[in-house]
Amino acid sequence: LLLRDALPGLRLTDRIVIAGRTDDLGSVPLNQSLALARGLAVRDYLLSLDAALPARISIDARGRCCYAVANDDAQARAQNRRVEITYSPGSGVAP
């Protein structure tokens, strides 16, 4: 899903959580920092598209924990290096 395509739904939600993720390579501090940087980059991009979103956005940095898939090989590690956006419909009226 392209971020731009998600904007109509994001504008109507009460809360947006952006989770930056990493794989199991590297130190805990490095991965936590990288996860946060990924989340912030997506947040900043969304804000460049619609500055009215910031009050509803939170960042969840998931460094060396909470993997989406097992880190068994390079392909699996690549799947963990990502950002996920979670939101649910709000009242149906843009705030």
BELPELIN-V66847 format. One record per run of one state. SS is the DSSP state (hx for helix, st for strand, lp for the rest). FROM is the first residue (numbers start at 1). LEN is the number of residues. If there is no record, write none. Layout:
SS | FROM | LEN
SS | FROM | LEN
//
This chain:
lp | 1 | 2
hx | 3 | 9
lp | 12 | 1
st | 13 | 9
lp | 22 | 6
hx | 28 | 22
lp | 50 | 1
hx | 51 | 6
st | 57 | 6
lp | 63 | 11
hx | 74 | 7
lp | 81 | 2
st | 83 | 7
lp | 90 | 6
//
